[in-house]
Amino acid sequence: MIGNDWDAPGFRLHPLEPNTGPFPERPFLQVWAKHRRTRGDELLIASTELGLIPCVLHDDTLFLAGDDDVTDYHSPLGADLVALVAEIAAAVPPGTRFDLHSLPGRAATGLSDALLDNGFAPHGTEHALAAVLDVPPSFDEYLAGLSKKERHETRRKRRRFEAALGAPKVTRHHGPAAVAMFADMHRHSSGDKGAFMTDDMEAFFAALHDDAAAVIDVLSAGDGTPAAAAFAFEDESSYYLYNSAYEPRFADSSPGVVLLTELVAAAIESGKQRFDFLKGNESYKFRLGASPRPLCRLTGAFDR
């Protein structure tokens, strides 16, 4: 069945690809559709009793719901992908192109096989990397797993933060004031990062916090002044770092690195198995112990 019903029972199913955070789930996608979907784009939710794939038809191209700028992972929910792809192909005009991005592992393989089984020829490319840290049992073991240089830098930057600002402390903040604080901190960043946090983007982040269980973790100086903040998601096994920012006036005290290592320490303490830096191949993620998680893009056309 093809429709635009957010109450489709398939939304109760688990993602085909595990450890994909909130991105394939209904709460995130509903917020995305309200705040980010281009006016005029057609929402197509393909569903059966066993699976679900949410898509968007933009002009003559079909995308998975959730644009590349704000959606780190895509995955079908459940199984039955051959039937779901057949439904989608029957619902779009002949010749419609598809561009399915940010697909890890099983999601990419499953969709590629389903397209092939329906007579279509997807072209697969690795188009991005996520960065995922397997969380060790203790913080000492985490530090021991870093390079000697990075271990030294991590300790040095924490000492510098403590000397300038006092002992770091991370606390969770809630509500509109927390979102406003994070957005303001983000806007004071230099370059593209600062320009990213428009009023519309702040409204999107606020809705993620209100309706999709996003959390805001704040690193404070010894006197309680916010120095850096993380906007994230978490589940029982993983912490997903969606975005972060720091107060520029504290830049010399390395609040960004201190925030990240404090968050890793908190993930260890809470028994998480993964700390996911999400999409982007920034070098600091790998210096801090993450490993690459390749993401695939499938392109082609429904040409029969």
N, C-alpha and C positions, 0 to 999 in steps of 0.2 A: 504494500500500500504506500502511496506517495501522498503526503499532505504537509501541513504546517502546524501540526498539533504538538504542543509542548507536553501534553499529557500522554503521549504515546507510551505504551508499556515497555517498549525497548529501552527507554531511558533508565529503567531499573537494572539493566544488565551491566556487567563489568566490561571495561575496555578490553579489546582483544590483546592489545599490548599493555602489559602491566607497568606500573610506576610511571604513569603519564600525568599525574597530578589532577587538577580540576578541569583541564582543558577539553577533554571529550565529554564532560558531564553537563547535564542540563543547566545547573545554576550559572556556571560560567558562560555557557553559550547563550542563555537568555539575556544576561547582562550585555554580552557582546552584541546581540541582535538589536537590542534597544538603543545602544549608544554608538555602535560602530558600523552597522550594516548600511551600505549605501542605499539611499532612497531609490526605489524602483527595482532593486534586486529581488529576485524571487527565492523565497525560502522553500527548499524541497527536503522534507524529512522522509527518507525511505525506511520503512519498518516492516518487520515480520514478527512472529512470536519469538523468534530466536535471535534477532539482530536488528541493528539500527545504524544508519549512516545519515548524519545531517549535512546538507549541502546548500549552496547558494548559486543561483544562476545569474551571472553578471554579463550582460550583452550576449555574446555567443560562446562564453566559457563557463564551465562548471568548476566550482571550487568547493572544498570542504568548508563548512561554516567556521569562521574564525580567521581573521586576516593575519598575514605573516608578521606584521609589526607587533602584535600583542599576544599571539597564540604560539606557544612554544612546542606543543606536541599535538598531533592528530592521531586518532585511532577510532576505527569502528567500535561499536558496542556489541558484545556478544559474537555470534557467528553468522552463518547463512549468507556469506558474502556474495556467492554466485547469484542467488535470488535477488539480493538487494541491488547489485549492479544491473541486473536485467530490468528491475523496476525503474531505476534511474535512467537507463538508456531509452526505455520506452516513453519516459515522461518528457524528454528534451527533444528539440528539433534535430533531425538528421544532420550530421556534420558538426554538431556541437563539440567544441574542444573541452578537454578536462585538464586541470592543472592542480594536482594534489600534492601539497608540500608538507614538510615537517613531520614525516612519517618515520618513526623508529622501527627497527627489527620486524617483528611479526606483523605489524600494521602494514608496512610496505609490501612484504611478501604476500600477505593475504589478499590485499587489494590487487596487486599485480596478477596473481593467479586467477582471481575472480574476473578481471578484465579479459585475460587470455581465454578463459573458459567461455566467455560470452562472445568471443570472436574479435576482440579489439586488441590492439598492439601497443601497450604502454612503453614509453621510453623512460627508463629509470636513471637518475643521476643522484650522486651525493651532493646536496646543495648547502648543507649546514652541519654544524656540530653542536651538540649539547655537551655539558661538562658535569660529570657526576663523581662525587667522592664516596667511596665505600667507607662508612664510619667505623673506626676501630673501637675496641672495648674501653680504651682510656685515652685521655688527652696526651699523656706521656707517649703512648704508642703512636698517636697521630703525629706529634712532633718528630718522633724518631723516623717516621716514614717520609718526612720532607728531606730535601737535599740539605747538606750541611750549611750552605750559604743561606737558603731560605729559612732554615731553623734559626740561624743566628739573627737574620733580619726580623723575623717574627718576634723574637724575644726582645730585640733592641727597640722595635717600634712600640711594644707594650711598655717598656721601661720609660721611653720618651713620653708616652701619653700620661703615665702615672706621675712623672716628674712635673709635667706642665699642668695637668688637669685633675690629678688625684686618681684614686682607684676606679677603674671602669666598672660599670654595672649596666646590664641589659634588663629592661623590664618591658612587659607587653602593655601597649596602650590601646584604647578603644574609643570609637565614636567619632563624630564630625571633627572635633578639635584635633584628634590624632591624625586624621586624613589631611586636614589643613596644615598641620605642622610638617608632615612629610612633603606635601606638595610645595610648600614654601621653601623648604630646604632644597628640594629638587630644582626649583626655579633659579636658585642662586648658583647652580652649577654652571660651569663654563661651556661654551660651544653648543653642539647639538643636544647634549644632555639637558641643559637648561631650557632650551627651546621646546623640548619634547612635552613639558608639562604645561600645556594650554589649559584654559578653563574647561574645555570639553573633555580633555584627558583627565583632569582632576575629578570631574563628575563620573567618568568611567571608573576610576580607582575607588571613589566613594561607594559606587554601586557594588563593586567587587567586595569591598569591606562589609557592606550591609547585607548583601544577598548571596554572596558566593564564598563566605567564610574566610576571606583574606585577613591576615593578621598583620599588625604593625609592631615591630620590636625596635625599641629605642635604646641606643647606647648613650648613657649619661656620664658627664664628668663627676668628680667627687662632690661638687656642690649641687648636683641634680640638674645642671644645664644640659639639654639635649645636644649631643655632638654628632651623632649619625643615626640613621634609621633604616630599617629594612621593611619592605612590603613583600609579604610572602604568603604561601599556603603550606599546609602540613596535613599529613594523615598519620596513621599509626606507625608507619615504617619510614616515612621520608619527610624532609623539610625542603620546600621548593622556593628558592630565593628569586622572586619575580623582579624586584627592582630595589635599588638602594640609593642613598644620598648622604652627604655629610655637610656640616656647617663650614663654609670656606674659611671663616676666621680661625678655625682650628686645624687647618690643613697641615701646618708644620708638626702637628702631634699625631699624624697618621691615623685619624679616626676610622677611615675606611677599612684598613687592614685589621685594626683592633676589633671593630664590629664583627668582621667575618670570622675571626678566630674565636671570639666570644660566642658567636652563634654555633660554630662547630662544637665548642665545648658544651653548649646547652643541648645540642642534638645528641651528643654522647651521653650526657647525664640523663636524658629522657628515654634512652634506649632506641633511638632511631638507627636504621640500617644504612640510610643514604642521606647525603646532603647534596641536593641537586642545584647546581648553579644555572641550570636551564640553558637555553639556546644562546650561542655566541662563543667565539673561539678566543676571547680575550686571554692574554697570556697569564694574568694573575690567577685565573682559575686553576690552571695546571701547575703553576708554581705552588699553589696551596694544596696540592695533592689530588686534584680531580683527574679523571681519565675521560677521554673523548667518547661520546656516544653519537655515532653517525646518524644523520637524518636524510631521508631520501625524498626526492620529488618524482612523481609519475606524471608524464604528459602524453597527450595523444588526442584522438578524436573518436567520437561515436559515429563511425563512418560506414555503417551498413544499415 
